[in-house]
Amino acid sequence: MSKNKSITKIGQHKRNRMMYFRYAILILGIFIVVIPMIYMVISSLKDNSVTFIYPPILFPPFNELTLGNYKYILENVMFFRYLFNTIFVSTATVVIAAIISSLLAYSFARLKIPGKKIIFGFLISIMLIPGLAMIIPQFELAAFFGLIDNTWGVILFYSAWVIPFSTFLLKGYIEDNIPIELDESILIDGGSIFTIYRYIIIPMVSPAIAAVSILNFLFPFEELGWSQAILKTDIIRTMPVAITMFFQAHNRTDWGYVFAMSVMAMIPVVIFFLVLQKYFVKGLTSGSVKG
């Protein structure tokens, strides 16, 4: 009896050690992710002269913090114009990608299409190619359609970049979570595939659409290469391009202003995530394995 108790106690100690190890890894990961954001926020509240002090001070005294960087950005930079441009590009990308990828996912998951597996494999293989690797043919294509220095030249190409992953995730979600019997019952009652898409697929796949929409909304806030190549006029630039141009114009020294712009640009993304966060984990964990 005592031997069984000792074995049970040893097993419990091992499980506790494993749990502590997992928590340690989790805390380390959170630390690595959060520290740069904390540094960015604090640096946005520092005067530029304090930014270059060595060794750097992560947490300066409260009386040395200032809102001067934010005041300068709001008064001397077209911040809200850049923010509006980025939100417009993000929203349009989200809408276009949601519509097209949901249609593609439904087609790949349910419809009998000749060569469907080959087509889907080709679509997925596009995910392996970085968008900037094709910047020259994309630029020529944009020039052919008159999309240079045009906001839609950014929106359409961003949508093309995010559609493959969105389709992959939504297809798996449909196959894992929506019984095919629902489709068959609609068809028996005289409905069409468009009826199934409208009244079955869209309502039930909305968590996955919300999940990919968060990622797609974030993409224009962080992508620089393509938008910098195609957007030439200052008034239509997105936030990453505006921050880069501002930084270059100020001899790459005004880090306080750059951090202030970055913090303010992060606010819409945080709000968008908080609104849809309850769908995010559910949408990513369901259907992400089976494709």
Secondary structure, 3 states (H helix, E strand, C coil): CHHHHHHHHHHHHHHHHHHHHHHHHHHHHHHHHHHHHHHHHHHHCCCHHHHCCCCCCCCCCHHHCCCHHHHHHHHHCCHHHHHHHHHHHHHHHHHHHHHHHHHHHHHHHHCCCCCHHHHHHHHHHHHHCCHHHHHHHHHHHHHHCCCCCCHHHHHHHHHHHHHHHHHHHHHHHHHHHCCHHHHHHHHHCCCCHHHHHHHHHHHHHHHHHHHHHHHHHHHHHHCCHHHHHHCCCHHHCCHHHHHHHHHHHCCCCCHHHHHHHHHHHHHHHHHHHHHHHHHHHHHHHCCCCCC
